[in-house]
């Protein structure tokens, strides 16, 4: 579990941790991003983890396949629409 900054949303802080793990290679391409494991590791509810995975998907860092799960994307993409 991490020490959360009470002035920032927990999901944003978790997103930053997971993004850093992807960018550092700790989570390589095709690595399973398990919502259940993240719930336990970060001590938060599934709804919080779903916000994290939605943002990771939006940023092109993970790909979700129905019935299989979410996996780290092949390439580290950044959307050109980010401001």
DAZI-V622035 format. One record per backbone hydrogen bond with DSSP energy under -0.5 kcal/mol. NH is the residue of the N-H (numbers start at 1). CO is the residue of the C=O. E is the energy in kcal/mol with one decimal. If there is no record, write none. Layout:
# DAZI-V622035
nh & co & e
NH & CO & E
NH & CO & E
This chain:
# DAZI-V622035
nh & co & e
4 & 2 & -0.8
6 & 4 & -0.7
8 & 5 & -1.9
13 & 9 & -1.6
14 & 10 & -2.5
15 & 11 & -2.5
16 & 12 & -2.2
17 & 13 & -1.6
18 & 14 & -2.7
19 & 15 & -3.0
20 & 16 & -2.1
21 & 17 & -1.9
22 & 18 & -2.2
23 & 19 & -2.9
24 & 20 & -2.1
25 & 21 & -0.7
25 & 22 & -0.8
26 & 21 & -1.1
27 & 21 & -1.9
28 & 26 & -0.7
30 & 72 & -2.5
31 & 28 & -2.0
33 & 70 & -3.4
34 & 32 & -0.9
35 & 33 & -0.6
38 & 34 & -2.2
39 & 35 & -2.4
40 & 36 & -1.8
41 & 37 & -2.8
42 & 38 & -2.8
43 & 39 & -1.4
44 & 39 & -1.0
48 & 45 & -0.8
49 & 45 & -1.6
50 & 46 & -2.5
51 & 47 & -1.2
52 & 48 & -1.5
53 & 49 & -2.7
54 & 50 & -2.1
55 & 51 & -1.9
56 & 52 & -2.4
57 & 53 & -2.4
58 & 54 & -2.5
59 & 55 & -2.1
60 & 57 & -1.5
61 & 56 & -2.5
62 & 56 & -0.9
63 & 71 & -2.8
65 & 69 & -2.9
66 & 64 & -0.5
68 & 65 & -2.5
69 & 65 & -2.4
70 & 33 & -0.6
71 & 63 & -2.7
72 & 31 & -2.0
73 & 61 & -2.7
77 & 60 & -0.7
77 & 75 & -1.1
82 & 79 & -1.0
